[in-house]
Amino acid sequence: MIEGVIVKQLKQTSDERGKVMHMLREDEPYFERFGEIYFSMVYPGAIKGWHLHKKMALNYAVISGTIKLVLYDSRPHSGTFKEIQEFCIGENNYILVKIPFGIVNGFKGISAQPAIVANCATLPYDPEEIIRIDLLDNDIPYNWEHSNAD
Protein backbone atom coordinates (compact mmCIF):
# COMPACT_ATOMS: atom_id res chain seq x y z
CA MET A 1 0.00 0.00 0.00
CA ILE A 2 1.37 3.41 -0.94
CA GLU A 3 2.07 5.51 2.14
CA GLY A 4 -0.82 7.87 2.95
CA VAL A 5 -3.38 6.23 0.63
CA ILE A 6 -6.56 5.20 2.46
CA VAL A 7 -9.04 2.63 1.16
CA LYS A 8 -12.46 2.22 2.77
CA GLN A 9 -15.27 -0.16 1.87
CA LEU A 10 -18.38 1.94 1.25
CA LYS A 11 -21.96 1.16 2.13
CA GLN A 12 -24.76 0.72 -0.39
CA THR A 13 -28.35 0.45 0.81
CA SER A 14 -30.78 -1.09 -1.69
CA ASP A 15 -34.50 -1.71 -1.77
CA GLU A 16 -37.22 -2.05 -4.41
CA ARG A 17 -37.01 1.69 -5.21
CA GLY A 18 -33.27 1.84 -5.91
CA LYS A 19 -30.23 2.42 -3.74
CA VAL A 20 -28.22 4.94 -1.77
CA MET A 21 -24.45 4.89 -2.27
CA HIS A 22 -22.64 6.48 0.66
CA MET A 23 -19.28 8.14 -0.03
CA LEU A 24 -17.81 10.51 2.57
CA ARG A 25 -18.86 12.06 5.86
CA GLU A 26 -17.30 14.92 7.76
CA ASP A 27 -17.06 12.78 10.90
CA GLU A 28 -14.80 10.17 9.24
CA PRO A 29 -11.26 10.24 10.69
CA TYR A 30 -9.68 10.63 7.21
CA PHE A 31 -11.93 13.55 6.17
CA GLU A 32 -9.77 16.69 5.81
CA ARG A 33 -11.96 19.38 4.33
CA PHE A 34 -14.36 20.11 1.51
CA GLY A 35 -13.11 21.93 -1.57
CA GLU A 36 -15.45 20.75 -4.32
CA ILE A 37 -17.24 17.68 -5.61
CA TYR A 38 -17.16 16.80 -9.28
CA PHE A 39 -17.91 13.81 -11.48
CA SER A 40 -15.65 12.56 -14.25
CA MET A 41 -17.03 10.28 -16.94
CA VAL A 42 -14.60 7.97 -18.75
CA TYR A 43 -15.47 5.95 -21.83
CA PRO A 44 -14.65 2.23 -22.11
CA GLY A 45 -10.94 1.82 -22.89
CA ALA A 46 -10.20 5.55 -22.45
CA ILE A 47 -7.47 6.67 -20.05
CA LYS A 48 -7.50 9.87 -18.00
CA GLY A 49 -4.04 10.55 -16.67
CA TRP A 50 -1.44 11.04 -15.66
CA HIS A 51 -1.81 13.93 -13.24
CA LEU A 52 -0.40 15.05 -9.92
CA HIS A 53 -1.80 17.51 -7.41
CA LYS A 54 0.60 19.74 -5.50
CA LYS A 55 -1.78 20.60 -2.61
CA MET A 56 -5.10 18.83 -3.16
CA ALA A 57 -6.09 15.42 -1.79
CA LEU A 58 -8.61 13.39 -3.81
CA ASN A 59 -11.40 11.12 -2.55
CA TYR A 60 -12.51 8.83 -5.40
CA ALA A 61 -15.52 6.53 -5.59
CA VAL A 62 -17.07 5.08 -8.75
CA ILE A 63 -20.86 5.29 -8.80
CA SER A 64 -21.44 3.67 -12.21
CA GLY A 65 -19.30 1.36 -14.34
CA THR A 66 -15.79 0.25 -13.42
CA ILE A 67 -12.35 1.82 -13.64
CA LYS A 68 -8.79 0.73 -13.12
CA LEU A 69 -7.20 3.38 -10.87
CA VAL A 70 -3.41 3.47 -10.90
CA LEU A 71 -1.26 5.34 -8.38
CA TYR A 72 2.47 6.06 -8.56
CA ASP A 73 4.34 7.44 -5.55
CA SER A 74 6.55 10.22 -6.90
CA ARG A 75 7.40 11.64 -3.46
CA PRO A 76 11.19 11.22 -2.97
CA HIS A 77 10.96 11.24 0.85
CA SER A 78 8.15 8.67 1.03
CA GLY A 79 8.76 5.16 2.32
CA THR A 80 6.93 3.88 -0.78
CA PHE A 81 8.77 6.09 -3.32
CA LYS A 82 8.38 4.76 -6.90
CA GLU A 83 5.78 2.14 -5.91
CA ILE A 84 2.77 1.45 -8.15
CA GLN A 85 -0.66 0.52 -6.81
CA GLU A 86 -3.71 -0.57 -8.82
CA PHE A 87 -7.39 -0.74 -7.89
CA CYS A 88 -10.46 -1.92 -9.78
CA ILE A 89 -13.24 0.29 -8.49
CA GLY A 90 -16.92 0.23 -9.36
CA GLU A 91 -20.36 -0.86 -8.31
CA ASN A 92 -19.11 -4.38 -7.52
CA ASN A 93 -16.13 -3.08 -5.56
CA TYR A 94 -17.60 0.07 -4.11
CA ILE A 95 -14.75 1.66 -2.18
CA LEU A 96 -13.40 5.10 -1.41
CA VAL A 97 -9.75 5.70 -2.29
CA LYS A 98 -8.21 8.75 -0.63
CA ILE A 99 -5.17 9.92 -2.59
CA PRO A 100 -2.87 12.41 -0.83
CA PHE A 101 -1.22 15.21 -2.79
CA GLY A 102 2.04 14.25 -4.46
CA ILE A 103 0.77 10.90 -5.76
CA VAL A 104 0.60 10.59 -9.55
CA ASN A 105 -2.70 9.04 -10.61
CA GLY A 106 -4.73 8.08 -13.62
CA PHE A 107 -7.65 5.84 -14.46
CA LYS A 108 -8.97 3.77 -17.33
CA GLY A 109 -12.57 2.85 -18.13
CA ILE A 110 -12.74 -0.96 -18.04
CA SER A 111 -16.48 -1.65 -18.08
CA ALA A 112 -18.66 -2.07 -21.18
CA GLN A 113 -20.42 1.22 -20.41
CA PRO A 114 -18.92 4.63 -19.46
CA ALA A 115 -17.86 4.88 -15.82
CA ILE A 116 -18.66 7.82 -13.55
CA VAL A 117 -16.02 8.73 -10.97
CA ALA A 118 -17.05 10.95 -8.06
CA ASN A 119 -14.30 13.04 -6.47
CA CYS A 120 -14.66 14.98 -3.24
CA ALA A 121 -11.51 17.10 -3.46
CA THR A 122 -10.04 18.96 -0.51
CA LEU A 123 -9.57 22.15 -2.57
CA PRO A 124 -11.47 23.79 -5.44
CA TYR A 125 -9.95 23.11 -8.86
CA ASP A 126 -7.02 25.38 -9.70
CA PRO A 127 -5.19 24.86 -13.03
CA GLU A 128 -1.97 26.12 -11.40
CA GLU A 129 -2.16 23.40 -8.72
CA ILE A 130 -2.24 20.39 -11.05
CA ILE A 131 0.66 18.92 -13.02
CA ARG A 132 -0.35 16.98 -16.12
CA ILE A 133 2.05 14.27 -17.26
CA ASP A 134 2.09 12.85 -20.77
CA LEU A 135 0.51 9.40 -20.83
CA LEU A 136 3.31 7.85 -22.89
CA ASP A 137 6.32 10.15 -22.51
CA ASN A 138 7.18 9.91 -18.79
CA ASP A 139 9.33 8.09 -16.23
CA ILE A 140 6.43 6.13 -14.70
CA PRO A 141 7.16 2.38 -14.94
CA TYR A 142 3.64 1.38 -15.94
CA ASN A 143 2.08 -0.07 -19.08
CA TRP A 144 -1.68 0.51 -19.31
CA GLU A 145 -2.07 -2.37 -21.76
CA HIS A 146 -0.29 -5.02 -19.67
CA SER A 147 -1.08 -4.64 -15.98
CA ASN A 148 -2.31 -6.71 -13.06
CA ALA A 149 -5.74 -5.09 -12.64
CA ASP A 150 -7.29 -5.88 -16.06
Secondary structure, 3 states (H helix, E strand, C coil): CCCCCEEEECCEEEECCEEEECCCCCCCCCCCCCCEEEEEEECECCEEEEEEECCCCEEEEEEECEEEEEEEECCCCCCCCCCEEEEEEECCECEEEEECCCEEEEEEECCCCCEEEEEEECCCCCCCCEEECCCCCCCCCCCCCCCCCC
